[in-house]
Amino acid sequence: MATETDAKSETKKMLAEQADKRAKDAEERAKKRGKPTPTQAELDLAALGHHPELEPDGSPPDQFNTGHRQMQADPSAGYQTRQMSAAAPRPQRSEPPRG
């Protein structure tokens, strides 16, 4: 009978060690994975213009995103846009269609 209780205690000890190892592994994986994907509620708020304050994710800064966008040319720079107008209507054919 003593061997059964020893076997049970060894099994419980082994299960506890495995559970601890699984918990540590899960914690390490969570750290490596980074931030979770946004929830649907967060996406809905962003679509309505309420953008959350984001923490730095460790990526390098975007060299092309300076925060300023120039959508139109400066008129003083002498840049001219093309002027387009409707094409003149074509004259109608005077001969009957061929059949």
N, C-alpha and C positions, 0 to 999 in steps of 0.2 A: 504494500500500500504506500509506503514511503516513496517508492519510485514513481508512482502515478502523480503524486503531488509535486515531486521534483520536476517531472516532465511537463506538467501544467505550468509551473512557475517559469521554467525555461522557455516554454512556448510563448507565454505572456510577455516575458522580457524581450524575446526576439521580435514579437509583433510591435511592441512599443518602440524598439529601435528602428524598425522599418517605417513606422508612422513618423517618427522624428526625421528620418532621412528624406521621406517624401515631402514633408513640410518644408524642409530646408531647400530641397530641389525646386519646389514650386515657387518659393520666395526668390530664389536666384533667377528663375526663368522670368518672373514678373519684372524684376529689375532690368533684365536685358531687353525685354520687349518694349519698354518705354510706356508712353501714354496709350490708353485704350482709345478705340475709335469713338467718335462722338455719338451721343444718343440721338434718337429721332427728335426729341424735344429741343436739343441743342441745335440741330440742323434747321429746325423750323424757325427758331429765334434768329439764327444767322440769315436765313432767307428773308426775314422781315427787317433786317438791318441792325439787329442787336448783336454785334460781334463781341465775343467774350475776350477778356484780357488773357493773353496767352503767355505761358512761361517759356523762356528760351529752351529749345530742344537740343541745343548743342551743335546744330548745323552751322556752317559758315554763313556770314551775311550774304544776301543776294546782291551781287555787284551791279545788276541792272535795275534794281528797284531803289530809286533814289527818293521816292516819295513825291516827285514832281513829274507830271506828264504834260507834254506840250501837244495839244490836239490840233492847233491851227498855227500856220506860219505867221511869223511876225510881219505885219504889213510894211514896217520900215526897212525890212531886209531886201525889198525889191523883188520878192517872189510873186510871180503872176500865175494864177490858175487858168486853166483852159476854159474858154467860153464856148459852151455848146448851145446850139439852137436847133430847132426842129428843121428837118430837111424839107426842101421845097417839094410840093406834090408833083408826082409824075404826070405827064400829059397822057390823056386817054388815047388808046389806039383808034385810028379811024377805019382800019380795015376789019372786016368781019372775022370771027374766029374760024380756024380751019377745022374741018370735020373729018 
